[in-house]
């Protein structure tokens, strides 16, 4: 198991440690097998046999309780172990019973909203550690697995997904799909009613001039404090910059008048749609 503090998916299940939702009976039987190998439990004495004896008989059947406890506790994950009261750690039978109860699986929706948000955020960070998601075919990123679960989970997770990730669309002049087409398809198929949660979209264009390519980058952001902001970088001509400023001002006024949130990014994409076919701006 990874002991450096950075864990990969599957580390816990591969470790053999008892965790919430694991197969307790299989874990208990394998633990008892280890106790028998170390001669801390009688030969042929199983977990079910241990559960069948009364509390007073345990010390006689397993005389080296302290050593047996050390083996058992060494096979328990820290999250489960910290919830086991100290009085249960002096008798192997009572310890097994406490571990069985503590390691029972739980439903995600049984957690408080705060803890569910932590789970969602961790899942999103695992899926997109750099927080940038490509929406460009054929490089389009897949939806996180949690967004393919129950409707309740999707309803809670989608605002977080669209509100904390940076979405990017990249277009090279030789690509078959123009940027506007890809944006429209992404909005219809993926975002739909969640447009209000969008916060950050990047559009990168690479256009050919003679035998060279020129790169342009547009960043659309929305925040409750600053509203819609459109920034851009690239080798634009002065008249192109003036036209972009005018279009940006138009988009800003429209979104402010309509009291839009993340939808303002969508509206800006429509108002500024002439920018996504940027041959004219780049070459005029």
N, C-alpha and C positions, 0 to 999 in steps of 0.2 A: 504493500500500500504506500501511496505517496505520503511522505512524512514532512515535506517541505512547506506545507500550507497551501499548495496549489493542487487542486484535485480535478481529475478528468472524469467525464461520465463513465460509470462502471467501476470506478475505483473502490467504492464502498461495497458493492455487491461481490466484487472479486476478492475482497479482503477476508471473507469468512466471519466478519464481525456481525453481531446481532444488531439490527437497526429496525426502525419503525416500518412495519409492513413486510418484514422478511418472513420466511417459512420457519416459524419458531420450533415446531416439532423436529424438523430435520436438523436444525441447528443444535437443539438440545441433545438429540441422539448422537450427533458427531462429537459434542462436548463430553458426553458420558463415555464415548469410546476413547477419547483422549485421556480421561481420568482413569479408565481401566488400564490403558497402556502404561501410565505412570504409577500404577498400583495404588491409586488413591480411591478406587471403587472396586468392590469384589468382582471377580470374573463372571461374566454372564448377567451382571446387574445392569439393567437398562433404565432409561429415563422413566418409562411407564411403571417399572417396578419401584423406582424411587418415589413416584407419586402415590403408589398404593400403600406405602408404609406410613405410620403415624409419626408425628414430629419427634416424639421421645426416642423412637427407634433409629433415627437417622445417625446420631452420634455413634451408635454401636456398629452400624453397617459401614459408615464412613468415618473412622476415628480421626483421620487427619483433616479435620474440617478447615483449618486455616490454609493449608496447602491447596486443598480442593477449591476453596473460595478464590484463591489467587489465580488459578487456572481459568475458572469460569469468568471472573471479572476481566481477565485479559482478552476475552473473546467477545466483549461487548463494546459497541460504539460509544463514544463520549456522550452523545446526545441522550442515549437511553440510560447510560450509567449515572449521569448526574441527577436523574429523576428517581433513582432507587434510594429510599430512606435507609440510613445507616443500620437501624435495628434488623433489617432483613438480610444483612450481610454476614450473619454469624451462623446460619444454618443453610446448608445447600438446598434442602427441599423448599424452604421459605424463599430463598433467593430465586430459584427457578420459577416459583409461582409469581413472584413480583415481576420478574423479567418477562414472563408470558403476558401479563396484563399490560405492562408498559410498552411492549413492542407491537401491540396490536395495530393493524393498518388503520388509517383514518382518511376520510374524504377531504379533498381540497376545500370544498365549500363549507366544511365544518370549522375551518379556521376563521379567525376574525378578518375583516376587510384589510386591516393593516398588514397582517401576516400574509394574506393572499397577494397583496401588492408586492411584498418582498419576494415571494416566489415567482411572480410574473416578471419582475425586474431581473432576477437572477437568470430566468429562462431566456429572456430577451438578450441579455449580455452574453450568454453562452452561444446563442444562435448568431448574433452579429456583434462580436466584441469591439469592432471599430465603429459601430453604430451607423455605418453607411450601407444602404440597401440599393442594389441596382434594379432599375425597372426597365432596362433596355434588353430587348431580345437580341441574341439568344442567351445573354448573360443575366437574365432576370433572376433575382434571388427568390428562393422558395419561401412560402409563409412559414413562420415558426410552428413547430408541432402543436404547441398549446392552442394555436388559432384553428386547429383542425379537430378540437375536442368538442365538449358539450356546448350547447347554445349559451348557457349561463357563463361559462368561462370565456367564450368569445366576446360576449357583451361587455365583460369587465376588462378584458385584455386589449381589445382593439383600440380604445382611446389611448392607452399607454403605449401601444405599438406605434401608432401613427403620430403620437404627440412627442415621443422621445427619440425616434429614429430620424436619420438624415437620408432622404431618398434622392437618388441621382439618376439622371438619364444622360447618356453619352451618344453622340452622333458624329460619324465620319462621313464625309460627302459620298463615299462609295457605298455606304450602307443603303439597303433597299427601302427601309422604313424611315420616313421623315420623322423628326422629333414630335411634331404636333400629333401625328397619327399614334405614336407610341404613348404619348401622354393621355390622349383621349381613351385609348383602349385600357390603359392602366386604371384610369378613373372609373370607367364603366364596370370592369371586371373585378377589381380589387378594392378600391377605396369606397365607392358608392356613397352611402350616407355618412361615412366617417370623415368626410372632407373637413368638417368643422374642427377636427382634432389635429390636422396637419400643422406643422410648425416650421419645417425646413425642407426645401427642395433645391437641388443643384442641377443645372443644365450645362453640359459641356459640349461645345461644337468644335469640330475641326474641319476647316474649309480650305480647299485647294486654291492657291494663287500661283499661277505659272507652274513651276515644278515643286513648289513648297506648300506646306500646310500651315495655316494660321489657326491658333486656338483661341476660343472665346469661352468665358465662364460667366454664368448668371446664377446668382443666389437669391432665392425668394424666401423671406422669413416673415413669420407673424408672431407677435407677442402681445399680451394684454397691455403692456406698458407702452410699447412703441408702435403698435399696429403693424401694417404691412411695410416691409422694406425690401427693395430690390437693388442689389449691388451687382456690378459686372466688372470683368477684367479682360483685357485683350487689346489688340492694335486697332482701335476704332478711329475712323475719320471724324473730324469735328462735327460735320452735319449729322452723322450717325448718332453721335452722343446727344445732340440736341433733340433728335427725334425720339431717342430712348427716354430722355428726361420728360418729354411731353407725354409719352405713353404711360410712364410710371406715375406721373401726377394724376392722369386721368383714372388709372386703376386705383390709386390711393383715395381719391375723392369718392369714387363709386363705392368702395368697400366701407368707407367711413359713413356715408349716407345710409347704407343698407345695414349697418351695425353687424358686419360679418366678422367671423373669427378665422379659423383655418380655411374656410371657404374663399377667403380673399386671395389665397394663393391660386386657387382654381380660377377665379375671376381674372386675376392678373395674367394667367396663362392664355386666357381667351382674348383679353384686351391687347396683350403684347404678342399675339400669335404671329405677327409679321416678323418678329425677331427669330422665330424658330426655323424660318427659311432664310438664313442670314447671308445668302450670296450677295444680295443687293447692298446691305449695310456694310459688308466687308469689302466690297469691290467698287462701290459707286465713287 
